[in-house]
Amino acid sequence: MKPFLPCVTGGAASVLALALLLATTTALAGPLRDAFKARHAAADNAEEDGDTTSRAALPTGVRVLRDIAYGSDPKQTMDVYLPPNAKAAPVIFMVHGGAWRLGDKASATVVDHKVARWLPQGFVFISVNYRLLPAAAPLQQAEDVAAALAVAQGKAADWGADRHKFILMGHSAGAHLVALLAAAPAMALQRGASPWLGTVALDSAALDVVQIMENRHMGFYDNAFGKDPDYWRAVSPLQSLHAGAAPVLAVCSSQRDDSCPQAQRFSTRAAALGIRASVLPEGLSHKDINRQLGLPDDYTRTVEAFMATLDAGVRQHLTTPQAMP
């Protein structure tokens, strides 16, 4: 016997066809949206990974110390950009992104505009590598950044820098790592680091790892954070927040649907603990939040306004550019 099929004609057929189309579209919407977001995330991360050489000419008189080791692994190195005649200089300590598995300290998007902006103002700029997935999970990566910070501060006087005037900065996965250190500074202090002035997190969408992992999320988060809820909490900046942390500026892309809400939750939790934290939404892509910082525009000036609140010496450097030879 043939299966019974209702005979629907005319307007009813159109309604049924539309209903079937809507049902199919709704069923596919989540996976299609996730795939689209994953492709964009991969493109952003590939930018960090593939662009491994700083291309712009360095400001005149700048000296670069490359591949300074802070551990035994080949990835545990940093590059140090020194302005001429540095003396008790403030330091921007930069951590690249790349989904915890890609990226490099020498990427043009990580280095060029920032060095061009802040070295003429007398800052030292340090760009850090760390071990990547699958060799090291995010908690180990944060420990790498903490170790690099301690070593850099220990060498700061030799570089004409002040170990007590460090500002941590990171993009994407690097923003997650510096935010985690900001939330739980003991990780760095136990390795010999001194307290730093503040932290600038550039578009991390992983400030609340628990919330990410308990809901629908992109697959690369599973590669980073696994399946253990205890690990999610340990590596989540929001859940790791402790009173007494240094100020944090969370820059977020308003073009993304997950970055600014997480930044706001982090800021609200920080405020409840008496920590100064603020959110800076920017109408830039995830990639451009990093790449455009350092250009002479309102975005850079707003980040500098936050930096200026951290220390009188930092404020003086930002308002009085140094003479370059």
Backbone bond lengths (Angstrom), bond angles and torsions (degrees), N, CA, C in turn:
res aa  C-N    CA-C-N  psi(-1)  N-CA   C-N-CA  omega(-1)  CA-C   N-CA-C  phi
1 M - - - 1.456 - - 1.526 109.68 -
2 K 1.306 114.42 134.25 1.447 118.98 178.76 1.527 109.99 -72.07
3 P 1.352 117.74 146.66 1.455 119.58 177.70 1.516 110.72 -65.75
4 F 1.347 115.08 148.00 1.459 119.79 -179.12 1.525 108.87 -76.64
5 L 1.307 117.02 127.27 1.459 123.04 176.03 1.507 108.15 -121.93
6 P 1.328 117.63 122.52 1.466 118.66 179.79 1.509 110.84 -65.14
7 C 1.294 116.24 143.91 1.453 121.37 177.03 1.522 108.22 -95.20
8 V 1.331 115.21 113.24 1.463 120.25 -178.60 1.512 107.87 -122.89
9 T 1.317 116.18 128.84 1.464 119.91 -177.45 1.509 109.69 -131.27
10 G 1.345 114.32 168.39 1.454 121.04 172.76 1.509 112.39 63.79
11 G 1.373 114.54 -140.11 1.458 120.84 -176.04 1.514 112.30 -61.02
12 A 1.346 116.93 -36.84 1.460 120.02 179.96 1.515 111.11 -61.22
13 A 1.334 117.37 -38.07 1.461 121.16 178.49 1.513 111.03 -63.36
14 S 1.323 116.13 -40.15 1.465 119.62 179.44 1.522 110.70 -64.96
15 V 1.338 115.74 -41.75 1.463 119.39 179.23 1.516 110.70 -62.87
16 L 1.365 115.86 -43.54 1.460 119.68 179.71 1.517 111.01 -63.20
17 A 1.324 117.08 -42.85 1.464 120.71 179.12 1.521 111.04 -61.60
18 L 1.324 116.21 -42.10 1.454 120.31 179.37 1.530 110.72 -64.84
19 A 1.337 116.16 -40.80 1.466 120.07 179.46 1.520 110.73 -63.02
20 L 1.345 116.36 -42.96 1.464 119.80 178.59 1.523 110.90 -63.63
21 L 1.346 116.68 -40.96 1.460 120.55 178.86 1.525 110.89 -62.45
22 L 1.351 116.05 -44.68 1.456 119.88 179.99 1.513 111.39 -64.44
23 A 1.323 116.90 -39.77 1.467 120.02 179.61 1.519 110.71 -64.35
24 T 1.338 115.21 -43.13 1.458 119.00 179.63 1.521 111.25 -65.23
25 T 1.349 115.83 -42.86 1.462 120.34 -179.76 1.524 110.72 -62.96
26 T 1.354 116.19 -42.05 1.461 120.17 179.92 1.518 110.87 -63.47
27 A 1.334 116.38 -41.73 1.466 119.93 -179.60 1.514 111.81 -64.08
28 L 1.331 115.71 -34.04 1.467 119.66 -177.74 1.518 113.22 -88.60
29 A 1.335 117.10 -14.27 1.464 119.68 -171.48 1.516 112.21 -58.74
30 G 1.348 116.50 -47.87 1.465 118.80 -178.32 1.516 112.72 -59.91
31 P 1.353 118.33 -55.39 1.472 119.12 179.22 1.520 113.58 -59.91
32 L 1.355 116.99 -39.30 1.457 118.71 179.25 1.519 111.33 -65.82
33 R 1.344 116.24 -42.63 1.455 120.13 178.02 1.527 110.81 -62.17
34 D 1.344 115.80 -42.84 1.465 119.26 179.57 1.517 111.14 -63.86
35 A 1.340 116.11 -41.34 1.462 119.22 179.36 1.524 111.10 -64.76
36 F 1.336 115.66 -40.01 1.464 119.67 178.69 1.524 110.83 -62.93
37 K 1.343 116.44 -46.45 1.457 120.30 179.01 1.525 110.81 -63.20
38 A 1.335 116.90 -39.28 1.461 119.69 -179.83 1.522 111.28 -64.38
39 R 1.348 116.59 -39.08 1.463 119.62 178.67 1.519 110.57 -64.30
40 H 1.337 117.03 -40.83 1.467 119.80 178.29 1.521 110.93 -66.42
41 A 1.330 116.59 -40.44 1.459 119.47 178.02 1.518 110.27 -63.27
42 A 1.330 117.05 -41.22 1.460 120.12 178.78 1.518 111.18 -62.95
43 A 1.332 116.52 -39.47 1.470 119.41 178.94 1.520 110.86 -64.30
44 D 1.326 116.72 -42.60 1.463 120.02 178.41 1.519 110.93 -63.80
45 N 1.323 117.02 -42.69 1.456 120.30 -179.09 1.520 111.27 -69.24
46 A 1.340 117.13 -34.91 1.464 119.54 177.39 1.515 110.96 -64.37
47 E 1.330 117.09 -33.45 1.460 120.94 177.26 1.523 109.74 -59.23
48 E 1.337 116.00 -45.10 1.458 119.76 179.72 1.517 110.31 -66.01
49 D 1.349 116.55 -38.90 1.455 119.78 -174.28 1.521 112.15 -75.74
50 G 1.345 116.80 -42.34 1.450 118.65 -171.74 1.513 114.51 -81.05
51 D 1.321 117.21 -22.54 1.453 121.38 -174.70 1.530 108.98 -94.15
52 T 1.333 116.97 76.61 1.463 120.63 -167.35 1.517 113.62 -97.05
53 T 1.301 118.59 3.80 1.456 119.63 -179.92 1.521 110.17 -128.28
54 S 1.308 115.86 128.47 1.454 119.99 176.20 1.523 108.92 -68.31
55 R 1.340 117.55 123.69 1.459 120.01 -170.07 1.522 113.37 -99.46
56 A 1.326 117.65 -30.34 1.461 119.26 -176.17 1.521 110.37 -72.97
57 A 1.326 115.01 149.16 1.463 119.38 176.63 1.521 109.51 -65.65
58 L 1.317 115.90 137.92 1.450 120.76 178.52 1.521 109.81 -73.20
59 P 1.334 117.26 152.20 1.464 118.91 175.03 1.527 110.97 -56.51
60 T 1.294 116.40 148.44 1.465 121.97 -179.03 1.524 110.47 -56.27
61 G 1.318 115.64 135.24 1.454 120.79 175.31 1.510 114.88 87.49
62 V 1.331 117.97 -5.43 1.460 120.99 -179.56 1.526 110.15 -73.73
63 R 1.318 116.24 137.26 1.463 122.28 176.41 1.525 108.07 -114.46
64 V 1.345 116.60 138.52 1.457 121.01 -178.03 1.531 109.44 -118.47
65 L 1.311 115.14 126.34 1.464 122.02 172.82 1.523 106.95 -102.64
66 R 1.319 116.74 109.64 1.459 120.30 -172.81 1.526 111.35 -98.37
67 D 1.343 113.21 147.25 1.461 122.61 171.42 1.527 112.81 57.83
68 I 1.309 116.77 43.69 1.458 121.48 172.97 1.535 107.56 -70.58
69 A 1.318 117.44 121.72 1.464 121.36 -175.24 1.520 110.90 -80.72
70 Y 1.330 115.65 140.79 1.462 120.62 170.34 1.532 111.05 -124.07
71 G 1.334 116.39 4.53 1.459 123.25 177.93 1.508 109.48 -162.73
72 S 1.308 116.67 -177.04 1.467 120.99 -174.52 1.521 113.52 -88.96
73 D 1.334 118.11 -18.02 1.461 120.81 -179.47 1.529 109.78 -77.49
74 P 1.346 118.09 142.98 1.473 119.66 179.07 1.526 114.19 -57.29
75 K 1.323 117.56 -25.58 1.463 120.17 178.45 1.527 112.71 -78.88
76 Q 1.304 118.09 -14.94 1.462 121.26 -175.56 1.522 109.95 -87.34
77 T 1.334 114.10 71.30 1.462 121.16 -178.71 1.520 109.80 -140.03
78 M 1.328 115.30 165.73 1.461 120.55 177.06 1.524 109.61 -146.14
79 D 1.315 115.73 154.08 1.463 122.84 173.60 1.519 108.61 -106.62
80 V 1.330 116.39 138.83 1.455 121.99 -176.81 1.525 108.71 -120.30
81 Y 1.326 116.59 122.01 1.460 123.25 -179.18 1.529 107.61 -104.60
82 L 1.338 116.06 118.95 1.458 121.79 -172.16 1.528 110.96 -113.17
83 P 1.322 117.19 127.08 1.467 119.20 172.24 1.528 108.84 -75.58
84 P 1.320 118.02 160.28 1.467 119.52 177.75 1.531 110.92 -67.12
85 N 1.330 114.56 142.94 1.465 121.04 173.58 1.520 113.08 58.08
86 A 1.327 116.40 36.88 1.461 119.77 178.26 1.526 109.91 -65.57
87 K 1.316 115.53 138.42 1.457 120.96 178.58 1.525 108.22 -149.04
88 A 1.345 115.46 116.63 1.464 121.40 -176.93 1.527 111.30 50.77
89 A 1.344 115.55 41.24 1.461 121.10 -174.44 1.528 110.92 -75.34
90 P 1.332 116.85 145.65 1.469 119.40 169.41 1.528 109.57 -71.70
91 V 1.323 115.89 159.00 1.462 121.80 -172.23 1.524 110.35 -128.11
92 I 1.338 116.37 132.23 1.460 121.84 167.86 1.526 106.81 -101.26
93 F 1.325 115.08 120.79 1.459 123.09 -173.32 1.526 107.17 -110.03
94 M 1.339 116.71 103.02 1.464 123.53 -165.96 1.529 111.95 -103.42
95 V 1.357 115.83 135.53 1.462 122.59 -179.76 1.529 108.55 -121.86
96 H 1.327 117.07 120.04 1.472 121.66 -176.21 1.529 111.50 -71.58
97 G 1.331 114.86 164.27 1.457 122.08 175.41 1.514 111.72 -104.11
98 G 1.366 114.63 -166.05 1.457 120.37 179.84 1.511 113.91 133.27
99 A 1.352 117.65 34.58 1.468 123.01 175.37 1.524 112.35 59.72
100 W 1.312 117.03 28.79 1.470 123.97 177.30 1.537 112.61 66.75
101 R 1.328 117.00 6.36 1.472 119.15 -178.39 1.525 113.33 -132.89
102 L 1.322 118.43 -7.98 1.451 122.82 -177.05 1.522 109.41 -131.03
103 G 1.337 115.39 179.35 1.457 120.66 170.02 1.516 113.43 104.49
104 D 1.341 114.20 162.90 1.461 119.76 -178.35 1.527 109.45 -154.77
105 K 1.304 116.30 146.18 1.461 123.74 -178.07 1.521 113.25 -63.47
106 A 1.332 118.12 -22.51 1.462 120.63 -176.70 1.522 113.62 -94.90
107 S 1.333 117.21 5.20 1.461 120.28 -179.81 1.526 111.44 -56.89
108 A 1.314 115.83 136.51 1.465 120.39 178.73 1.517 111.59 -59.34
109 T 1.341 117.92 -37.15 1.458 120.31 -179.83 1.520 111.67 -67.61
110 V 1.300 116.98 -25.24 1.461 122.13 179.72 1.523 111.18 -83.23
111 V 1.349 116.51 -34.94 1.465 120.81 -165.40 1.525 114.14 -107.44
112 D 1.321 117.88 -50.62 1.463 120.82 -156.43 1.525 115.03 -57.48
113 H 1.328 118.21 -59.20 1.462 119.90 -175.84 1.524 111.75 -66.41
114 K 1.311 116.72 -31.98 1.464 119.85 -178.96 1.526 111.03 -69.33
115 V 1.327 116.14 -44.06 1.465 120.11 177.48 1.532 110.02 -64.38
116 A 1.333 116.20 -43.82 1.463 119.66 -178.88 1.519 111.65 -63.32
117 R 1.317 117.61 -30.02 1.458 121.17 -178.61 1.532 111.89 -82.86
118 W 1.323 116.36 -47.49 1.464 118.86 -164.96 1.526 115.25 -99.66
119 L 1.325 118.61 -21.94 1.464 116.86 175.33 1.526 112.27 -68.17
120 P 1.333 120.54 -40.05 1.466 118.83 174.66 1.533 113.09 -62.07
121 Q 1.315 117.36 -17.55 1.461 120.89 176.29 1.532 111.74 -91.45
122 G 1.328 115.90 5.94 1.456 119.65 174.54 1.508 116.05 91.66
123 F 1.337 118.43 8.73 1.454 121.13 177.37 1.525 110.90 -81.54
124 V 1.312 116.24 149.85 1.460 122.55 162.58 1.529 107.03 -91.37
125 F 1.338 116.66 138.98 1.463 121.58 -179.82 1.524 108.08 -119.59
126 I 1.320 116.69 126.67 1.472 122.27 179.51 1.520 108.22 -119.97
127 S 1.324 116.95 129.23 1.460 122.47 178.66 1.527 108.63 -117.15
128 V 1.328 116.06 128.08 1.466 122.25 -165.87 1.524 111.68 -113.16
129 N 1.320 116.42 136.51 1.458 122.77 164.77 1.521 109.37 -97.59
130 Y 1.328 115.59 160.91 1.462 121.83 177.48 1.522 107.57 -151.65
131 R 1.316 116.32 162.30 1.456 119.85 178.43 1.534 110.04 -64.48
132 L 1.323 116.53 146.44 1.456 122.50 -172.00 1.523 111.10 -117.21
133 L 1.337 115.48 163.21 1.452 120.34 170.55 1.525 110.04 -59.97
134 P 1.326 119.01 142.86 1.468 127.15 3.05 1.529 113.96 -90.36
135 A 1.333 117.87 0.95 1.464 120.24 -177.06 1.520 112.03 -66.92
136 A 1.340 117.29 -32.49 1.462 121.11 -177.63 1.521 109.19 -142.59
137 A 1.325 116.59 132.06 1.458 122.57 177.15 1.532 109.68 -80.29
138 P 1.341 117.40 166.55 1.466 119.33 -174.93 1.527 115.49 -54.95
139 L 1.330 118.87 -36.56 1.463 118.87 179.27 1.529 110.60 -64.74
140 Q 1.322 117.55 -38.72 1.468 120.77 174.99 1.526 110.75 -67.04
141 Q 1.326 116.66 -35.24 1.462 119.98 178.37 1.526 110.32 -65.15
142 A 1.336 117.00 -40.92 1.459 119.72 176.19 1.526 110.61 -62.94
143 E 1.319 117.04 -37.51 1.463 120.46 176.51 1.525 110.78 -65.22
144 D 1.340 117.43 -36.18 1.465 120.31 174.07 1.522 111.03 -60.85
145 V 1.324 116.50 -47.22 1.466 120.16 -179.66 1.528 110.07 -62.19
146 A 1.332 116.95 -39.46 1.461 120.67 177.40 1.527 111.05 -62.51
147 A 1.329 116.22 -42.13 1.469 119.77 178.78 1.519 110.84 -65.88
148 A 1.335 116.88 -40.89 1.465 120.61 178.18 1.520 110.96 -62.19
149 L 1.329 116.50 -40.62 1.461 120.43 178.87 1.527 110.69 -61.42
150 A 1.329 116.76 -45.26 1.465 120.31 -179.73 1.525 111.44 -61.50
151 V 1.338 117.01 -43.54 1.465 120.67 179.22 1.526 110.20 -65.44
152 A 1.332 117.43 -44.39 1.467 120.74 -179.37 1.523 110.91 -61.94
153 Q 1.312 116.95 -42.51 1.460 118.93 178.42 1.528 111.15 -65.49
154 G 1.333 115.87 -35.14 1.460 119.18 177.96 1.513 113.40 -65.75
155 K 1.329 116.87 -28.59 1.467 121.83 179.95 1.528 112.14 -97.53
156 A 1.310 118.21 -2.17 1.463 121.71 -170.77 1.523 112.39 -56.11
157 A 1.314 117.70 -43.75 1.468 119.97 -177.53 1.519 111.21 -62.23
158 D 1.341 117.59 -35.35 1.465 121.02 177.90 1.519 111.44 -65.66
159 W 1.317 117.12 -24.13 1.466 122.02 -178.20 1.526 112.06 -98.17
160 G 1.314 117.87 5.95 1.457 120.66 -177.68 1.506 113.23 76.10
161 A 1.341 116.74 22.80 1.457 121.95 -178.19 1.522 110.35 -113.15
162 D 1.316 115.58 165.73 1.453 123.10 179.95 1.523 108.79 -106.64
163 R 1.323 117.96 118.08 1.462 120.93 -177.16 1.523 112.67 -62.89
164 H 1.308 118.01 -19.15 1.455 121.98 -178.43 1.530 113.02 -94.12
165 K 1.330 117.84 3.59 1.470 121.40 -177.58 1.535 110.84 -120.68
166 F 1.330 116.86 42.85 1.461 121.54 176.99 1.522 110.34 -89.54
167 I 1.338 115.53 138.39 1.463 122.93 170.93 1.521 107.02 -118.13
168 L 1.337 116.70 120.33 1.458 120.46 177.95 1.523 109.63 -81.37
169 M 1.342 115.48 139.63 1.457 121.80 179.30 1.520 107.81 -143.75
170 G 1.330 116.90 141.28 1.458 120.20 177.33 1.510 110.57 -155.55
171 H 1.326 115.55 155.70 1.459 121.16 -179.79 1.519 109.86 -119.27
172 S 1.345 116.66 137.39 1.456 123.03 172.60 1.528 109.86 59.79
173 A 1.339 118.71 -120.08 1.464 119.87 175.92 1.524 110.63 -59.09
174 G 1.324 117.11 -35.92 1.459 120.16 176.00 1.517 112.07 -64.88
175 A 1.334 117.29 -32.81 1.463 120.50 175.41 1.519 110.29 -66.79
176 H 1.324 116.62 -39.05 1.466 119.54 174.80 1.517 110.91 -59.96
177 L 1.334 117.60 -43.11 1.466 120.82 -176.41 1.524 111.57 -67.01
178 V 1.334 117.95 -43.83 1.467 118.68 179.71 1.529 110.85 -71.92
179 A 1.341 117.61 -31.85 1.462 119.70 175.62 1.525 110.63 -66.45
180 L 1.334 116.99 -36.05 1.460 120.02 177.39 1.524 110.77 -65.80
181 L 1.323 117.52 -41.11 1.467 120.26 175.41 1.524 111.13 -65.68
182 A 1.327 116.65 -38.62 1.458 119.67 177.83 1.524 110.54 -62.35
183 A 1.335 116.75 -40.20 1.456 121.51 -178.42 1.525 112.05 -72.17
184 A 1.332 116.21 -34.78 1.467 121.82 -177.00 1.528 109.26 -130.05
185 P 1.340 118.04 70.27 1.465 120.94 -173.55 1.514 114.27 -63.05
186 A 1.340 117.79 -17.55 1.469 119.60 179.15 1.519 111.66 -58.18
187 M 1.321 117.43 -28.73 1.459 120.55 178.40 1.525 111.26 -57.62
188 A 1.341 116.69 -37.86 1.463 121.03 178.70 1.530 111.49 -87.13
189 L 1.325 117.01 -40.07 1.460 119.84 -177.04 1.520 111.27 -63.40
190 Q 1.322 117.45 -35.24 1.462 120.91 178.59 1.522 112.53 -68.09
191 R 1.323 116.73 -16.98 1.465 120.79 177.79 1.528 111.86 -97.38
192 G 1.311 116.72 9.48 1.455 120.93 176.05 1.504 115.16 98.06
193 A 1.334 117.98 4.35 1.461 120.45 177.87 1.523 110.24 -73.92
194 S 1.324 115.28 152.87 1.456 121.62 172.09 1.528 108.69 -93.48
195 P 1.334 117.60 156.34 1.476 119.17 174.18 1.534 110.37 -55.66
196 W 1.311 115.74 141.53 1.467 120.76 179.05 1.520 108.92 -105.54
197 L 1.336 115.12 168.87 1.463 120.15 -171.71 1.523 112.78 -73.93
198 G 1.310 117.11 -40.23 1.454 120.82 -176.03 1.511 110.30 -179.31
199 T 1.331 115.75 178.36 1.458 122.27 -173.90 1.519 109.78 -135.35
200 V 1.335 116.78 135.34 1.456 123.00 173.94 1.517 107.89 -115.58
201 A 1.334 116.55 110.95 1.467 122.54 -179.64 1.520 108.59 -100.27
202 L 1.331 116.03 114.97 1.458 122.03 -174.73 1.529 110.46 -95.20
203 D 1.304 116.24 94.37 1.460 124.57 170.68 1.522 113.27 60.41
204 S 1.323 115.95 56.49 1.462 119.86 166.63 1.516 108.83 -85.95
205 A 1.329 116.32 130.38 1.461 120.03 170.73 1.521 109.41 -103.75
206 A 1.345 116.45 22.34 1.465 121.02 -179.63 1.525 110.39 -128.03
207 L 1.331 116.12 43.21 1.458 120.16 175.76 1.525 111.45 -82.56
208 D 1.325 116.93 -24.56 1.461 122.20 176.43 1.530 107.45 -122.98
209 V 1.316 115.81 82.26 1.466 121.03 -175.87 1.524 110.83 -64.89
210 V 1.320 117.85 -36.99 1.463 120.63 -179.02 1.523 110.09 -60.88
211 Q 1.325 116.94 -46.31 1.458 120.00 179.93 1.522 111.26 -62.39
212 I 1.332 117.15 -39.35 1.468 120.84 178.19 1.523 110.28 -60.03
213 M 1.330 115.93 -51.02 1.458 120.31 -169.83 1.528 112.04 -75.82
214 E 1.322 118.11 -22.25 1.460 120.30 178.89 1.528 112.19 -84.04
215 N 1.317 116.96 -5.12 1.455 121.63 -179.51 1.528 109.53 -125.37
216 R 1.326 115.88 176.92 1.459 119.97 178.01 1.526 108.97 -59.96
217 H 1.346 116.64 133.10 1.460 120.15 -176.15 1.524 109.63 -150.06
218 M 1.319 115.18 165.45 1.461 121.25 179.38 1.524 110.29 -74.81
219 G 1.328 115.24 152.16 1.455 120.69 -171.22 1.514 114.76 -63.00
220 F 1.344 118.22 -28.92 1.458 117.96 -176.16 1.528 111.83 -67.68
221 Y 1.353 117.19 -20.02 1.461 118.94 174.35 1.534 110.99 -67.12
222 D 1.344 117.37 -34.48 1.466 119.70 176.19 1.521 110.44 -63.31
223 N 1.330 116.57 -40.20 1.465 120.05 178.76 1.524 111.04 -62.38
224 A 1.332 116.13 -34.97 1.460 119.82 -177.84 1.523 112.52 -81.80
225 F 1.343 117.09 -45.21 1.465 120.38 -166.03 1.523 114.42 -110.21
226 G 1.329 117.94 -9.70 1.453 120.15 174.86 1.508 113.83 67.01
227 K 1.345 116.36 -152.88 1.464 121.55 -171.39 1.529 113.75 -119.76
228 D 1.304 118.03 2.16 1.457 121.39 -174.61 1.532 110.55 -92.15
229 P 1.336 119.41 113.73 1.473 120.63 179.86 1.527 113.28 -59.52
230 D 1.322 117.81 -30.72 1.467 119.43 177.25 1.530 110.52 -64.70
231 Y 1.326 116.27 -37.77 1.464 119.92 177.37 1.523 110.56 -68.57
232 W 1.322 117.25 -39.91 1.460 119.90 177.75 1.528 110.23 -55.61
233 R 1.332 116.48 -45.40 1.464 119.75 -179.06 1.528 111.33 -66.46
234 A 1.328 115.98 -38.96 1.470 119.61 -177.41 1.520 112.22 -66.37
235 V 1.334 116.58 -28.46 1.460 119.96 -174.60 1.528 111.66 -106.51
236 S 1.326 116.84 8.26 1.465 121.41 -178.50 1.519 110.48 -96.03
237 P 1.324 119.46 118.45 1.468 120.25 178.78 1.524 112.95 -56.34
238 L 1.322 119.01 -42.26 1.459 120.40 -176.70 1.524 110.59 -63.33
239 Q 1.322 117.74 -46.14 1.460 120.43 -179.16 1.527 112.32 -73.33
240 S 1.333 118.25 -17.04 1.468 121.85 -178.23 1.521 113.10 -93.01
241 L 1.323 118.01 -4.88 1.466 121.06 -174.93 1.527 111.98 -57.99
242 H 1.330 114.90 132.16 1.453 122.11 175.87 1.529 109.17 -126.38
243 A 1.323 116.28 145.47 1.463 120.59 176.41 1.517 109.73 -58.69
244 G 1.328 116.08 145.33 1.454 121.14 179.03 1.513 114.29 97.15
245 A 1.335 117.40 -1.89 1.460 120.00 178.49 1.524 110.90 -66.74
246 A 1.341 116.16 151.19 1.465 121.73 177.69 1.528 110.16 -69.67
247 P 1.333 118.08 160.98 1.470 120.80 -178.34 1.524 113.17 -58.64
248 V 1.328 114.99 149.45 1.466 122.77 -178.54 1.520 109.15 -130.51
249 L 1.342 115.69 135.35 1.462 122.27 168.31 1.518 107.48 -112.57
250 A 1.338 116.58 119.05 1.458 121.66 177.95 1.518 108.83 -102.71
251 V 1.330 116.54 104.54 1.464 121.72 174.79 1.519 107.30 -83.07
252 C 1.324 117.50 135.56 1.467 119.43 -179.19 1.516 110.33 -138.47
253 S 1.316 115.30 147.39 1.460 121.66 177.76 1.522 109.28 -83.32
254 S 1.329 116.88 119.81 1.461 120.51 177.22 1.525 111.52 -74.61
255 Q 1.337 117.25 -5.12 1.459 120.85 175.10 1.528 112.13 -80.37
256 R 1.324 117.28 -11.19 1.462 121.47 179.55 1.528 109.17 -104.43
257 D 1.322 117.19 153.41 1.457 119.36 -177.42 1.521 113.07 -95.20
258 D 1.334 117.96 -2.57 1.462 119.41 -175.45 1.524 113.39 -118.10
259 S 1.331 119.00 -19.30 1.456 121.42 -171.35 1.526 112.31 -75.26
260 C 1.331 117.92 -54.89 1.464 120.16 -175.96 1.532 113.23 -67.02
261 P 1.336 120.17 -39.18 1.465 118.07 175.75 1.524 113.27 -59.81
262 Q 1.336 117.28 -39.67 1.461 119.27 177.25 1.530 111.15 -67.50
263 A 1.320 116.49 -40.31 1.462 119.84 178.34 1.523 110.32 -61.26
264 Q 1.333 116.92 -39.34 1.463 119.85 -179.97 1.521 111.32 -68.30
265 R 1.330 117.84 -40.65 1.470 119.86 177.34 1.524 110.80 -63.07
266 F 1.322 116.28 -40.56 1.462 120.54 177.71 1.526 110.22 -61.68
267 S 1.325 116.82 -45.58 1.452 121.62 -179.12 1.524 111.28 -63.10
268 T 1.326 116.90 -41.77 1.470 121.15 179.63 1.523 110.89 -63.94
269 R 1.325 116.40 -43.52 1.468 120.54 178.14 1.529 110.06 -64.83
270 A 1.315 117.65 -40.88 1.460 121.06 178.85 1.530 110.37 -61.75
271 A 1.321 116.65 -45.15 1.468 120.30 -179.32 1.521 111.15 -60.17
272 A 1.331 116.76 -37.28 1.461 120.31 179.02 1.520 111.86 -64.55
273 L 1.330 116.75 -24.06 1.463 121.98 179.09 1.524 112.16 -96.79
274 G 1.320 116.75 4.78 1.456 120.03 -179.57 1.508 114.44 80.05
275 I 1.326 117.41 19.24 1.463 122.64 179.56 1.529 108.37 -97.73
276 R 1.317 116.33 134.81 1.473 119.82 177.66 1.529 109.04 -79.86
277 A 1.306 115.15 113.60 1.470 120.77 178.85 1.516 108.34 -139.61
278 S 1.317 116.34 138.36 1.466 120.61 179.90 1.512 109.31 -136.05
279 V 1.325 114.68 157.93 1.462 122.56 -177.20 1.518 108.62 -116.10
280 L 1.338 115.98 133.74 1.469 121.77 177.94 1.524 108.72 -120.97
281 P 1.347 118.16 95.32 1.462 120.03 175.06 1.534 109.85 -72.75
282 E 1.314 116.47 135.71 1.463 121.82 177.48 1.523 109.29 -129.78
283 G 1.324 116.43 137.93 1.454 121.51 179.16 1.519 111.95 -82.19
284 L 1.314 116.44 49.24 1.460 123.71 179.70 1.514 109.47 -120.56
285 S 1.312 116.63 158.37 1.462 120.10 175.32 1.516 110.16 -69.40
286 H 1.310 115.60 165.64 1.462 121.32 176.40 1.528 110.83 -54.46
287 K 1.308 116.13 -43.35 1.465 121.33 -179.60 1.528 111.44 -65.72
288 D 1.339 116.03 -44.00 1.466 119.55 -174.97 1.525 112.70 -74.37
289 I 1.326 118.29 -22.99 1.467 120.18 172.72 1.529 109.67 -54.34
290 N 1.314 116.43 -36.44 1.468 121.65 178.94 1.519 111.26 -86.15
291 R 1.321 115.84 -50.57 1.462 120.88 -171.54 1.525 112.48 -64.70
292 Q 1.329 118.18 -34.81 1.462 120.23 -174.15 1.525 113.71 -90.59
293 L 1.316 117.91 -9.27 1.462 118.09 178.11 1.527 109.45 -67.48
294 G 1.316 115.94 126.30 1.461 121.65 -174.80 1.513 112.31 112.49
295 L 1.325 117.68 -18.71 1.462 119.64 173.52 1.540 109.18 -70.15
296 P 1.325 117.37 152.32 1.480 119.65 -177.25 1.520 111.56 -77.74
297 D 1.343 116.94 73.48 1.455 120.93 -177.65 1.522 109.98 -137.40
298 D 1.328 116.24 178.40 1.467 120.92 -176.79 1.522 111.77 -63.11
299 Y 1.331 117.65 -35.13 1.464 120.74 178.62 1.523 110.60 -58.53
300 T 1.332 116.95 -52.74 1.463 120.49 179.60 1.522 111.05 -61.58
301 R 1.320 116.76 -42.08 1.470 119.29 -178.65 1.522 111.89 -65.19
302 T 1.327 117.85 -32.54 1.462 120.14 177.72 1.527 111.00 -69.52
303 V 1.330 116.78 -41.00 1.466 119.76 175.16 1.527 110.02 -62.17
304 E 1.321 116.44 -41.04 1.466 120.16 178.09 1.530 111.86 -64.43
305 A 1.323 116.75 -34.41 1.460 119.54 177.89 1.523 110.53 -61.84
306 F 1.332 117.08 -39.44 1.464 120.34 174.40 1.525 110.36 -64.56
307 M 1.332 117.48 -46.37 1.460 120.93 179.91 1.524 111.29 -58.14
308 A 1.312 116.26 -37.76 1.467 120.63 -177.26 1.519 112.12 -66.46
309 T 1.338 117.38 -24.01 1.464 119.67 179.07 1.521 112.43 -77.24
310 L 1.323 118.02 -11.41 1.462 121.18 -171.83 1.525 112.97 -81.97
311 D 1.349 117.00 -28.46 1.463 119.05 -172.48 1.525 108.57 -167.28
312 A 1.342 115.72 141.35 1.465 119.69 -179.23 1.520 111.39 -64.26
313 G 1.334 117.87 -36.09 1.463 120.54 178.93 1.513 111.99 -66.53
314 V 1.328 116.92 -40.02 1.462 120.68 175.84 1.527 109.51 -62.33
315 R 1.316 115.83 -45.13 1.470 119.99 -179.86 1.527 110.63 -59.96
316 Q 1.316 117.08 -40.31 1.464 120.36 179.70 1.524 111.45 -64.28
317 H 1.323 117.16 -41.17 1.474 119.47 178.02 1.515 111.90 -64.83
318 L 1.340 116.95 -36.71 1.462 120.28 -178.14 1.512 112.33 -72.47
319 T 1.315 118.09 -26.86 1.459 121.06 -178.23 1.515 113.28 -97.24
320 T 1.348 116.82 -13.75 1.463 120.67 -179.19 1.514 109.57 -129.17
321 P 1.355 118.40 84.14 1.465 119.39 179.72 1.504 111.78 -55.72
322 Q 1.346 114.54 142.16 1.469 120.46 -179.37 1.527 110.79 -79.58
323 A 1.312 116.05 149.27 1.484 120.45 175.91 1.520 109.00 -75.03
324 M 1.338 115.88 127.55 1.471 121.39 177.79 1.528 108.39 -102.51
325 P 1.335 117.41 139.64 1.477 119.56 179.61 1.507 111.78 -66.14
